[in-house]
Amino acid sequence: MREANVFSIQVSFCQRQSTRDYTNNSMFDWIRKLTDIKGDGSPVPDTDPAMCAFGAFLIRDASHIYKEIDVVRGKLEEAFAAKRFEDVSKLYTEDCRFMPPGQPLISGREGVCAAATQMWTGGIRTIKLEMEEAVGLGGDWAYSRGFVTFLLEDGSVAMPGKYFALWKRVDGQLQLFTDIFNRIK
């Protein structure tokens, strides 16, 4: 029963602030209790050391995934604001899917570059992404979800929204594989 509980932890990590310290986070106290990890990472007597190590790995992995995606998020916001739409598209996989609201499916980096250009032409000057959750799915995959705000030049909100992104590791770097966002009315 304990292995099933620990395995299910992997799909339930969430993180709201990029500065959060996972090693001293009350949100993860229940993982330490489940795996009997002390604050110093050493196992409690009568505990399977492999389970303790796995629990500690999950805590570190969640922090790593969040931080890695957060770096890409910052690059996307910066590149868009600087009108570097080709740089925006390079944050996506070559075979990516971009799914903006009310529009057909956009495939590939060229399509993402064209969509970013179209958003700029339509008056969007800033993209703000607020990640609420980042989860490593094992291997080369992860997902993130949160809120997106598109701002006009005067700083007014053009569209508040929510997003879900599926990430794929390519040549050691996480890139956007599927990017879906919708308007919040």
Contacts in CASP RR format, 6 or more apart in sequence:
PFRMAT RR
TARGET T0000
AUTHOR 0000-0000-0000
METHOD contacts of the structure
MODEL  1
MREANVFSIQVSFCQRQSTRDYTNNSMFDWIRKLTDIKGDGSPVPDTDPA
MCAFGAFLIRDASHIYKEIDVVRGKLEEAFAAKRFEDVSKLYTEDCRFMP
PGQPLISGREGVCAAATQMWTGGIRTIKLEMEEAVGLGGDWAYSRGFVTF
LLEDGSVAMPGKYFALWKRVDGQLQLFTDIFNRIK
2 34 0 8 1.000
2 48 0 8 1.000
2 51 0 8 1.000
3 51 0 8 1.000
5 34 0 8 1.000
6 34 0 8 1.000
6 35 0 8 1.000
6 51 0 8 1.000
6 54 0 8 1.000
6 55 0 8 1.000
6 58 0 8 1.000
9 31 0 8 1.000
9 34 0 8 1.000
9 55 0 8 1.000
9 58 0 8 1.000
10 58 0 8 1.000
10 135 0 8 1.000
10 136 0 8 1.000
10 137 0 8 1.000
10 138 0 8 1.000
11 135 0 8 1.000
11 137 0 8 1.000
12 135 0 8 1.000
13 58 0 8 1.000
13 62 0 8 1.000
13 133 0 8 1.000
13 134 0 8 1.000
13 135 0 8 1.000
13 136 0 8 1.000
14 27 0 8 1.000
14 132 0 8 1.000
14 133 0 8 1.000
14 134 0 8 1.000
14 135 0 8 1.000
15 22 0 8 1.000
15 62 0 8 1.000
15 63 0 8 1.000
15 66 0 8 1.000
15 131 0 8 1.000
15 133 0 8 1.000
15 134 0 8 1.000
16 132 0 8 1.000
18 66 0 8 1.000
18 67 0 8 1.000
18 70 0 8 1.000
18 131 0 8 1.000
20 63 0 8 1.000
22 28 0 8 1.000
22 59 0 8 1.000
22 60 0 8 1.000
22 62 0 8 1.000
22 63 0 8 1.000
23 39 0 8 1.000
23 59 0 8 1.000
28 59 0 8 1.000
28 62 0 8 1.000
31 37 0 8 1.000
31 55 0 8 1.000
31 58 0 8 1.000
31 59 0 8 1.000
32 38 0 8 1.000
32 39 0 8 1.000
32 55 0 8 1.000
32 59 0 8 1.000
34 55 0 8 1.000
35 47 0 8 1.000
35 51 0 8 1.000
35 52 0 8 1.000
35 54 0 8 1.000
35 55 0 8 1.000
35 56 0 8 1.000
36 43 0 8 1.000
36 44 0 8 1.000
36 47 0 8 1.000
36 51 0 8 1.000
36 52 0 8 1.000
37 43 0 8 1.000
37 44 0 8 1.000
37 52 0 8 1.000
37 55 0 8 1.000
37 56 0 8 1.000
38 44 0 8 1.000
41 52 0 8 1.000
41 56 0 8 1.000
42 52 0 8 1.000
43 49 0 8 1.000
43 52 0 8 1.000
44 52 0 8 1.000
61 136 0 8 1.000
62 134 0 8 1.000
62 135 0 8 1.000
62 136 0 8 1.000
65 134 0 8 1.000
65 135 0 8 1.000
65 136 0 8 1.000
65 142 0 8 1.000
65 174 0 8 1.000
66 131 0 8 1.000
66 134 0 8 1.000
68 174 0 8 1.000
69 131 0 8 1.000
69 134 0 8 1.000
69 142 0 8 1.000
69 144 0 8 1.000
69 167 0 8 1.000
69 174 0 8 1.000
70 131 0 8 1.000
70 134 0 8 1.000
72 91 0 8 1.000
72 174 0 8 1.000
72 175 0 8 1.000
72 176 0 8 1.000
73 129 0 8 1.000
73 131 0 8 1.000
74 129 0 8 1.000
75 87 0 8 1.000
75 91 0 8 1.000
76 88 0 8 1.000
76 91 0 8 1.000
76 127 0 8 1.000
76 129 0 8 1.000
77 126 0 8 1.000
77 127 0 8 1.000
77 128 0 8 1.000
77 129 0 8 1.000
79 85 0 8 1.000
79 87 0 8 1.000
79 88 0 8 1.000
79 91 0 8 1.000
80 88 0 8 1.000
80 116 0 8 1.000
80 119 0 8 1.000
80 120 0 8 1.000
80 126 0 8 1.000
80 127 0 8 1.000
81 125 0 8 1.000
81 126 0 8 1.000
81 127 0 8 1.000
83 120 0 8 1.000
85 113 0 8 1.000
85 116 0 8 1.000
85 117 0 8 1.000
85 120 0 8 1.000
86 113 0 8 1.000
88 112 0 8 1.000
88 113 0 8 1.000
88 116 0 8 1.000
89 108 0 8 1.000
89 109 0 8 1.000
89 110 0 8 1.000
89 111 0 8 1.000
89 112 0 8 1.000
89 113 0 8 1.000
89 116 0 8 1.000
90 109 0 8 1.000
91 175 0 8 1.000
91 176 0 8 1.000
92 98 0 8 1.000
92 108 0 8 1.000
92 109 0 8 1.000
92 112 0 8 1.000
92 175 0 8 1.000
92 176 0 8 1.000
92 177 0 8 1.000
92 179 0 8 1.000
93 108 0 8 1.000
93 168 0 8 1.000
93 170 0 8 1.000
93 175 0 8 1.000
93 176 0 8 1.000
93 177 0 8 1.000
94 108 0 8 1.000
94 109 0 8 1.000
95 107 0 8 1.000
95 108 0 8 1.000
95 177 0 8 1.000
96 107 0 8 1.000
96 108 0 8 1.000
96 109 0 8 1.000
96 112 0 8 1.000
96 175 0 8 1.000
96 176 0 8 1.000
96 177 0 8 1.000
96 178 0 8 1.000
96 179 0 8 1.000
97 105 0 8 1.000
97 106 0 8 1.000
97 107 0 8 1.000
97 108 0 8 1.000
97 177 0 8 1.000
97 178 0 8 1.000
97 179 0 8 1.000
98 105 0 8 1.000
98 106 0 8 1.000
98 107 0 8 1.000
98 108 0 8 1.000
98 111 0 8 1.000
98 112 0 8 1.000
98 115 0 8 1.000
98 179 0 8 1.000
99 105 0 8 1.000
99 106 0 8 1.000
99 178 0 8 1.000
99 179 0 8 1.000
99 180 0 8 1.000
99 181 0 8 1.000
100 106 0 8 1.000
100 115 0 8 1.000
100 181 0 8 1.000
101 181 0 8 1.000
101 182 0 8 1.000
101 183 0 8 1.000
103 115 0 8 1.000
106 112 0 8 1.000
106 114 0 8 1.000
106 115 0 8 1.000
119 150 0 8 1.000
123 152 0 8 1.000
123 153 0 8 1.000
123 158 0 8 1.000
124 150 0 8 1.000
124 151 0 8 1.000
124 152 0 8 1.000
124 158 0 8 1.000
125 151 0 8 1.000
125 152 0 8 1.000
125 153 0 8 1.000
125 155 0 8 1.000
126 150 0 8 1.000
126 151 0 8 1.000
126 155 0 8 1.000
127 148 0 8 1.000
127 149 0 8 1.000
127 150 0 8 1.000
127 151 0 8 1.000
128 148 0 8 1.000
128 149 0 8 1.000
128 150 0 8 1.000
128 151 0 8 1.000
129 146 0 8 1.000
129 147 0 8 1.000
129 148 0 8 1.000
129 163 0 8 1.000
130 146 0 8 1.000
130 147 0 8 1.000
130 148 0 8 1.000
130 149 0 8 1.000
131 144 0 8 1.000
131 145 0 8 1.000
131 146 0 8 1.000
132 145 0 8 1.000
132 146 0 8 1.000
132 147 0 8 1.000
133 143 0 8 1.000
133 144 0 8 1.000
133 145 0 8 1.000
133 146 0 8 1.000
134 142 0 8 1.000
134 143 0 8 1.000
134 144 0 8 1.000
135 142 0 8 1.000
135 143 0 8 1.000
135 144 0 8 1.000
136 142 0 8 1.000
136 143 0 8 1.000
137 143 0 8 1.000
139 169 0 8 1.000
140 168 0 8 1.000
140 169 0 8 1.000
140 170 0 8 1.000
141 166 0 8 1.000
141 167 0 8 1.000
141 168 0 8 1.000
141 169 0 8 1.000
142 166 0 8 1.000
142 167 0 8 1.000
142 169 0 8 1.000
142 174 0 8 1.000
143 164 0 8 1.000
143 165 0 8 1.000
143 166 0 8 1.000
143 167 0 8 1.000
144 164 0 8 1.000
144 165 0 8 1.000
144 167 0 8 1.000
145 162 0 8 1.000
145 163 0 8 1.000
145 164 0 8 1.000
145 165 0 8 1.000
146 162 0 8 1.000
146 163 0 8 1.000
146 164 0 8 1.000
147 160 0 8 1.000
147 161 0 8 1.000
147 162 0 8 1.000
147 163 0 8 1.000
147 184 0 8 1.000
148 160 0 8 1.000
148 161 0 8 1.000
148 162 0 8 1.000
148 163 0 8 1.000
148 181 0 8 1.000
149 157 0 8 1.000
149 159 0 8 1.000
149 160 0 8 1.000
149 161 0 8 1.000
150 157 0 8 1.000
150 158 0 8 1.000
150 159 0 8 1.000
150 160 0 8 1.000
151 157 0 8 1.000
151 158 0 8 1.000
152 158 0 8 1.000
159 183 0 8 1.000
160 183 0 8 1.000
160 184 0 8 1.000
161 181 0 8 1.000
161 182 0 8 1.000
161 183 0 8 1.000
161 184 0 8 1.000
162 181 0 8 1.000
162 182 0 8 1.000
162 184 0 8 1.000
163 179 0 8 1.000
163 180 0 8 1.000
163 181 0 8 1.000
163 182 0 8 1.000
164 180 0 8 1.000
164 181 0 8 1.000
165 176 0 8 1.000
165 178 0 8 1.000
165 179 0 8 1.000
165 180 0 8 1.000
166 176 0 8 1.000
166 177 0 8 1.000
166 178 0 8 1.000
166 179 0 8 1.000
167 174 0 8 1.000
167 175 0 8 1.000
167 176 0 8 1.000
167 177 0 8 1.000
168 174 0 8 1.000
168 175 0 8 1.000
168 177 0 8 1.000
169 175 0 8 1.000
END
